[in-house]
Amino acid sequence: MYALHSFIFLFFLFSIMKFNYMLSLFIFFFGCNLSDENEIIISNNNCGGTICSEWEACTNVSNDFFGFDWQCRPYLWLYTNHGYWSGVLEISSDIGVVYTQTLNNLNAICADPNYYFSSSIWKYIILPFPLSEDEFYSNNSTYPDSEINYLDFEFTDQITLDFFVNDSIFDPFVQNNVIYVGEGQILNTNGSANAIIEFNGEFEFEGNNYFVTFNLSR
C-alpha cells in the first residue's frame, strides 16, 4: 500500500511539474515577438535589468534554446545582418538623359555610431554603392573606401524607419564624386526578410541637376 501511495504521489508531482513547464513555455513564446531571423525580441526595453535605448531591442542572441543570452542589440541589425540587397538604380538628368544600373548583393552595415559618426545612437546604415564589396574588389583589387563608396543612411524614426541622405558618393553616371541629398524609407518593417529600401534624391554636377532613385529588396 505504501508503494502505491508513493507512486500516486510521484505521478501527481510529475504532472504538476509538467504543467508548470508547459505554462512557462506558453508565457515565454506569447510574451515575446519572433523575428524572421529566429531571434527572440522582447517588446519592452527592460533587458535583464538594463534599459535599452529607443534604437535598440532586447534580443536573445543565443542559438541554444535553454541558454538565453539577453542583450540590447541595435534594431537596425534586422536589416543589415541577414541577407543582401539588390535592385535597380535610375539616374536622370534635367536635360532628359537617363542612366540605369543593376545593384547586386549589397551588404548593408549597421554602422558603429562612435566609429563612423561621433555619435552614441545606433541609427545609421551604410550601404556599398553602386557595387558590392566583392564586385568592387573584383574590379579594383582592393575593397571600397567607406568615405566615397558607401552611402550613409541616417534614420530619423525607429518605428517608420524614415531616413535621409546627405553624403559624398562616387556616382556611376557622371563618374565623379558628388553629394547625394534625399530621403528614403524601409518598408514592410513587420518582417525584415520582406523589407524594401526606397530612396529618392538628387545631386548637382557641372551646372546640371540629376535625380536618383532606387528600390532594393532581399
C-alpha positions as CSV (number, residue, x, y, z in Angstrom):
1,M,0.0,0.0,0.0
2,Y,2.9,2.3,0.8
3,A,4.4,1.7,-2.6
4,L,1.1,2.6,-4.2
5,H,0.8,5.8,-2.3
6,S,4.3,6.7,-3.2
7,F,3.6,6.0,-6.9
8,I,0.5,8.2,-6.8
9,F,2.3,11.0,-5.1
10,L,5.2,10.9,-7.6
11,F,2.8,10.8,-10.5
12,F,0.9,13.8,-9.1
13,L,4.2,15.7,-8.6
14,F,5.4,14.9,-12.1
15,S,2.0,16.1,-13.5
16,I,2.3,19.4,-11.7
17,M,5.9,19.9,-12.9
18,K,4.9,19.1,-16.4
19,F,2.0,21.6,-16.3
20,N,4.3,24.3,-14.9
21,Y,6.8,23.7,-17.6
22,M,4.2,23.9,-20.4
23,L,2.7,27.0,-18.8
24,S,6.2,28.6,-18.7
25,L,6.7,27.9,-22.4
26,F,3.3,29.3,-23.3
27,I,4.1,32.6,-21.4
28,F,7.5,32.8,-22.9
29,F,6.5,32.4,-26.5
30,F,3.4,34.6,-26.4
31,G,5.1,37.3,-24.3
32,C,7.8,37.8,-27.0
33,N,7.9,38.6,-30.7
34,L,9.8,36.3,-33.1
35,S,11.7,37.9,-35.9
36,D,12.2,36.1,-39.2
37,E,15.8,35.6,-38.4
38,N,14.8,33.2,-35.5
39,E,15.9,35.7,-32.8
40,I,13.6,36.3,-29.9
41,I,12.9,40.0,-29.3
42,I,11.2,41.3,-26.1
43,S,8.7,44.0,-26.9
44,N,9.6,46.2,-23.9
45,N,13.0,47.8,-23.3
46,N,13.8,46.2,-19.9
47,C,16.6,43.8,-20.7
48,G,17.7,41.8,-17.7
49,G,17.9,45.0,-15.6
50,T,19.4,47.1,-18.4
51,I,17.1,49.6,-20.2
52,C,17.7,49.5,-23.9
53,S,17.6,52.8,-25.9
54,E,14.8,53.6,-28.3
55,W,17.1,52.4,-31.2
56,E,17.7,49.0,-29.5
57,A,15.7,45.9,-28.7
58,C,16.2,43.3,-26.0
59,T,17.2,40.2,-28.1
60,N,18.0,36.6,-27.3
61,V,21.1,36.1,-29.4
62,S,21.9,32.6,-28.3
63,N,21.3,29.6,-30.6
64,D,20.8,27.3,-27.6
65,F,17.1,27.3,-26.6
66,F,18.0,26.8,-22.9
67,G,21.0,29.1,-22.9
68,F,19.3,32.5,-23.0
69,D,21.6,35.5,-23.6
70,W,19.5,38.6,-23.5
71,Q,21.3,41.7,-24.8
72,C,20.4,45.2,-26.1
73,R,21.0,45.0,-29.8
74,P,20.6,47.7,-32.5
75,Y,17.2,47.4,-34.1
76,L,18.7,48.2,-37.5
77,W,20.6,44.9,-37.3
78,L,17.5,43.2,-38.6
79,Y,18.1,44.9,-41.9
80,T,21.9,44.5,-42.1
81,N,23.0,41.2,-40.6
82,H,20.8,38.9,-42.6
83,G,20.8,38.8,-46.4
84,Y,21.9,41.1,-49.2
85,W,20.1,43.9,-51.0
86,S,19.5,44.0,-54.8
87,G,17.6,46.3,-57.1
88,V,17.8,48.8,-59.9
89,L,19.4,52.3,-59.8
90,E,18.0,55.0,-62.1
91,I,19.6,58.4,-62.6
92,S,18.0,61.0,-64.8
93,S,19.3,64.5,-65.7
94,D,17.3,67.7,-66.2
95,I,18.1,67.5,-69.9
96,G,16.3,64.2,-70.2
97,V,19.2,61.7,-70.2
98,V,18.5,58.5,-68.2
99,Y,21.1,56.1,-66.8
100,T,20.2,52.7,-65.2
101,Q,22.3,50.2,-63.4
102,T,21.6,46.9,-61.5
103,L,22.6,46.9,-57.9
104,N,23.6,43.3,-56.8
105,N,24.2,41.8,-53.4
106,L,24.8,44.9,-51.4
107,N,25.8,44.1,-47.9
108,A,24.4,46.9,-45.7
109,I,26.2,47.6,-42.4
110,C,24.6,48.8,-39.2
111,A,27.4,51.3,-38.7
112,D,29.0,51.8,-35.3
113,P,28.0,55.4,-34.5
114,N,31.0,56.0,-32.3
115,Y,33.4,55.0,-35.1
116,Y,31.7,56.4,-38.1
117,F,29.6,59.4,-36.9
118,S,30.9,60.5,-33.5
119,S,27.5,59.6,-32.0
120,S,26.2,57.1,-29.4
121,I,22.9,56.3,-31.2
122,W,22.6,53.2,-33.4
123,K,20.6,54.9,-36.1
124,Y,22.9,54.6,-39.1
125,I,23.2,52.2,-42.0
126,I,26.0,52.4,-44.6
127,L,25.5,50.7,-48.0
128,P,28.2,49.9,-50.5
129,F,27.3,51.8,-53.7
130,P,26.9,51.2,-56.5
131,L,28.9,47.9,-56.3
132,S,29.0,45.3,-53.6
133,E,32.3,44.9,-51.7
134,D,33.1,41.7,-53.6
135,E,32.3,43.2,-57.1
136,F,34.3,46.3,-56.2
137,Y,37.3,44.1,-55.2
138,S,37.0,42.1,-58.4
139,N,37.2,45.2,-60.5
140,N,39.8,47.2,-58.5
141,S,41.8,44.6,-56.5
142,T,41.0,46.5,-53.3
143,Y,38.0,46.9,-51.1
144,P,35.8,50.1,-51.3
145,D,36.6,53.2,-49.4
146,S,34.0,53.8,-46.8
147,E,34.3,57.6,-47.4
148,I,33.2,57.7,-51.0
149,N,32.0,54.2,-51.9
150,Y,29.4,53.7,-49.1
151,L,26.1,55.6,-48.9
152,D,25.2,56.8,-45.4
153,F,21.6,56.5,-44.3
154,E,20.7,58.4,-41.1
155,F,17.4,57.3,-39.7
156,T,15.0,59.7,-38.1
157,D,12.3,57.4,-36.7
158,Q,12.8,53.9,-35.3
159,I,9.1,53.0,-36.0
160,T,8.6,54.2,-39.6
161,L,12.3,53.8,-40.5
162,D,12.4,57.0,-42.4
163,F,15.9,58.1,-43.2
164,F,17.8,60.9,-45.1
165,V,21.0,61.1,-47.1
166,N,23.4,64.0,-47.3
167,D,26.6,62.3,-48.3
168,S,29.5,62.4,-50.7
169,I,29.5,59.4,-53.1
170,F,31.1,58.3,-56.3
171,D,28.2,58.5,-58.9
172,P,28.4,55.9,-61.7
173,F,26.6,58.2,-64.2
174,V,28.9,61.2,-64.1
175,Q,31.9,59.1,-63.0
176,N,32.8,61.6,-60.3
177,N,32.4,62.4,-56.6
178,V,29.1,64.3,-55.9
179,I,26.8,64.9,-52.9
180,Y,23.6,62.9,-52.8
181,V,20.8,64.7,-51.0
182,G,17.5,62.9,-50.5
183,E,15.1,60.9,-48.4
184,G,14.0,57.3,-48.1
185,Q,12.3,54.6,-46.0
186,I,12.5,50.9,-45.2
187,L,9.0,49.5,-46.0
188,N,7.4,46.2,-44.7
189,T,9.0,46.6,-41.3
190,N,6.9,43.8,-39.9
191,G,9.3,41.3,-41.4
192,S,12.8,42.2,-42.3
193,A,13.2,39.4,-44.8
194,N,10.4,41.1,-46.8
195,A,11.6,44.7,-46.3
196,I,12.2,47.1,-49.2
197,I,14.5,50.1,-49.2
198,E,13.3,53.1,-51.2
199,F,15.4,56.2,-51.9
200,N,14.7,59.4,-53.9
201,G,17.4,62.0,-54.1
202,E,19.3,64.4,-56.3
203,F,22.7,65.9,-56.9
204,E,24.3,68.8,-58.9
205,F,27.2,68.3,-61.3
206,E,28.8,70.9,-63.6
207,G,25.7,73.0,-63.6
208,N,23.2,70.2,-64.3
209,N,20.7,68.6,-61.9
210,Y,20.4,64.8,-61.6
211,F,17.7,62.8,-59.9
212,V,18.5,59.5,-58.2
213,T,16.0,56.7,-57.3
214,F,16.5,53.1,-56.3
215,N,14.4,50.3,-54.9
216,L,16.1,47.4,-53.1
217,S,14.8,44.1,-51.8
218,R,16.1,40.9,-50.4
